[in-house]
Amino acid sequence: MNNIINEIEKAFKKNDLPIIKIGDSIKIKRVIQEGNKERIQISEGVVISKKNSNLNTAITIRKIIQNVGVERIYLIHSPKIINIEIIRSSKVRKSKLYYLRNKLGKATKLKPRFN
């Protein structure tokens, strides 16, 4: 049964995705449909969590917009997502960065990771 599910999911998986880690600042381009028009919207932020489960792999992005924290959850294998670009990588010691919800300003800065 699992083999059949894996074969079906393999057809929908994207192979050109970058390796996304917790603490990365990323830029996501996705298609938004408004009525009968389509446009591309770019959203960026810090990856604060990642849920790995094959085709349903999801990441949570956090960004501060006008002093309000905004979090979005994206399925990275979604056909609506065109491109994911990693802007900066950060050195983190936790697998979920939920503590950033309670921080403001410079306290939300993460230390850069040099490869």
C-alpha positions, 0 to 999 in steps of 0.5 A: 500500500505504501509503495502505491502511495509513494509512486503517486506522490513522486509524480507531484514532487518538485525536484528543483527545490533548494535545501531549506533549513530552520533560520534561513531567510527566504523569498517565495514567488507564488501565483495568486488568482484574483477573479480570472486574472493571475499575478505573482506575489513575492513574500519573504521572511525567516523560516521558523519551523519545518514539517517534513512529510514527503509531499506534504512538507510545509514551512512556516515563514515569519515576517514583521510588517508594520510592527505586526508579526505575520506568519504564513504556512506554505506547502513547498511542493504546491503547484502554486509556488513558482520559486523558492530562493534562499537569501541568507542562512543563520546559525540556530540551535533549535528546531523550532524558532517560536521564541521569535514571536515574543521578541521585537526589534534587534532581538529578532536578529539571528547570527549568520552562518558562514558555509 
